[in-house]
Amino acid sequence: MKQPQAVDSIAQLQPYIPGKPVDELEREYGVKNAVKVASNENPLGPSPKVIAHLNQLLLNPLELARYPDGNGFILKNKLVDKLSAVKQSISAEQITLGNGSNDILDLLARTFAAKNDEVIFSQYAFAVYPIATQAVGATAVITTATDWGYDLDAMLDAISEQTRLIFIANPNNPTGTCLSATDLLHFLHQVPEHIVVVIDEAYEEYAASSDFCEDYHSMLATLNQFDNLVITRTFSKAYGLASFRVGYAVSSISIADLLNRVRQPFNNNTFALESAAIALDDQQHIRQCVELNRQGMSYLVNCFTSLGLSHIPSAGNFVCVKIGAECAQVYEKLLYEGVITRPVANYQMPQYLRISIGTMAENQRVFAALKKILSC
């Protein structure tokens, strides 16, 4: 019997592989009290104000029977207030809400790229960029990285008549490298106006307070200078709402209008929309999370040094440590110790593990497990 055939670009697609869940590890490896430092999640979770609100929502079962606000009115206007207060005037018409920022990246590829078009991103860039590119049948143009980060000159040199879209993560995942505002602004001025440039700022809250990234500034302040610029952000990282999948893009009104034409209706549920809006109001919680990350980063870096391990300096809430040729085996042994890290061989970094910054107790657990394994 003849089987249904997918289009070539989908049939050849390698899906995104998420970090191993704690329940799966404990079930398969027979360990207990495992810690997960694999997916760049916030170890403190969301604001206590969000938890309190969710408890109230769950008391009203009718909320579960109603469709969410398809336009996200409350969240968009909360974002307008926050972003306009610290950057520049932003309108609700410039915002596109996504089911996580990954949803936005997919929308951008579907809106601006197709077969015979080219999409530029860097070596060691976020795995969703090639997935979104291939899914629409476009051609990925991957530029060589410099010191694990973006080479903006190489990206400019790669622009051709077929280029429609450029993805840049700042800071970058998985390497944690970041670009200065001066270099990014110079880059944006040189990109032809018909090419959409996406600056993925998923880790912006951490980068803004990082000791590592000099001259880091969000590109949001320059948004109105470039009609082809799109800034994407997420509530999955510093805001601790990864399970709710809320992200957003800020762009020109014309780009936002196009994205909202292909955006699925009701792509954010009611709990997610309301929780994200409340989370924006608790910036004290964000400051607490960022400070915990700074302390944890310093602790882990010092631990790596004591073990004779090098690392890639990171402006995110994670760090890549060089284990060496035995990396895959060390990853597996860590699982038996109840520690879930993230191998990044799929990023052509087979000697590295990416480790998310956890609570201090979790960080200490990581260090103890690594020390035990490497000393054997």
Order of alpha helices (4+ residues) and beta strands (2+ residues): alpha-alpha-beta-alpha-alpha-beta-alpha-beta-alpha-beta-alpha-beta-alpha-beta-alpha-beta-beta-alpha-alpha-alpha-beta-beta-alpha-beta-beta-beta-alpha
